[in-house]
């Protein structure tokens, strides 16, 4: 069986959306308070590469003045953004 291959297209940073790709609706609900850790971005280390945006399974990371921000209302605290950040600009901290 031959695997499906996408077109190999080079993307510009300006082509990446600035916010989530969907609006909150029927199947999307706010975090109900069960998250025990959350990602925190160090804006001095962040260069705005948006790798965390691309890998976030919940689509809660967005651009804000060239840097990234997180919508904590919908973040589940999975830590994928921390693992993908090569600069160490994202740390996980205990929920307050």
N, C-alpha and C positions, 0 to 999 in steps of 0.2 A: 504494500500500500504506500503510495507516494504522499508525503506530508504536504499540507496546504502551506504555501509560502506567501507572505504578504509582499507587496511591492516595496522594494528597498528605496525609500524616499528620505531625503535629508530634510530635517525640520529646522526652521529658524526659531529662535527663542520667542520672537514676537507672535508666532503662530499658536503658541500654547495658551489656552484660555486663562483668564485672570482669576476665575472663581470656579466653584464646583460645576460639573457638567449637567446637573439636574437640580430641580427645586424640591424642597421638602414636600412630600405628598403622602399618598395613602400608605405606602410601605415603609416610609422613613419616619422614625420617631426620635425624639430627643433622648439623649442618654438619661437613663432613669436613676442615676446615682450609684450604679454598681461598679463603676470604674474605680480602681484603687491606685493606679499610677497614671500620670499624664505626661506627654512630651512638652518640653519647654525649649524654645529656640533662643540661642545666644546670638543676638543680632550683630554683635561685633565679629563673630566667626563666620556667620552666614554670608555667602557670596551670591546667593540667589540662583544657584544652578538648577533648582527645581526638580532634582532627583526624588526628593521626598514627596513632592506633588505627584510625580508620575507613578510612584509605587504605593501610595496610600490607598488601601482597599475601600475606604469609606468616602474618599473625595472631600476631606475636610480641610485640606491645605490649599491656600490661595496666595497670590502675590499681593503685596502691600508695600508700595514705594520701593520696588526693586528687591525687597526681601520677602520672606514667607511668613505667614501667620496661620494660626490653627483655629478652627471653629470648634471650641470645646463642647458646644451643645451636642455635637454628633460624633465626636472622637470617642473611640472605644478603648484607647490606651494599649493597642496591640504592640507598639514599639518598632514596627517595621521602618518607620521614618528614621529612627535612631540608628538602626542597623545599616541602612542604606547611605547615611550621611558620612562621607569619607573625611570630612573636615572636623567631625565631632562637634558640630554646632547644635546638635539636639541631644538633650539629656532627659531621662525619665525621672520624675520626682513624685513623691507620695502625694496623693490627693489630700487636700486640706479640708 
